[in-house]
């Protein structure tokens, strides 16, 4: 069983997330917390495998809590998909980033992925990241990494940067949505060179405000 911690200051949200995760069969919610400080204490006490942290919490926010955790994998769960929050989460080096309006199966998939040592970006967040990567291609190191992409991968980066969904990109290049998802994951791995989500940013792209 994968031991999970949920940290969110809204009890109804916490209850819903718990129900979704425990319906999977292999995920066990062993602790819940209403703020980041409680989350850090609970994660250490229960030796959780994955910590699911809301960004906006009292006392200590999700990113501060993530920085204080050394054992569990961290998935940021938030209602905010804007560029500023994406940048902060990536800079912190979290393992996953999922929006609160995601489908239940995506949340389960994210927890399983990060527990397996993979990074997980919600498709909506992945579009933000690749869009920022395309813009930051003027940076020397970013340009070098972008040059390592295949022509097809470069085409997909450009289309995602336009804000197209995976399905829309697939129609443009005559591929299935599932194939495009695979391409996006491979592109992020190439650009980052590290398994954590933070690897999708580098150098000037990670420090630029």
Buried (B, 14 or more C-beta within 10 A) or exposed (E): EBBBBBBBBBEEBBEBBBEBBEEBEEBBBBBBBBBBBBBBEBBBEBEBBBBBBBBBBEBBBBBBBBBBBEEBBBBBBBEBBEEEBBBBBBBBBBBBBBBBEBEBEBBBBBBBBBBEEBBBBBBBBBBBBBBBBBEBBEBEEBEEBBEEBEEEBBBBBBBBBEEBBBEBBBBBEEBEBEBBBEBBBBBBBBBBEEBBBBBBBBBEBBEEE
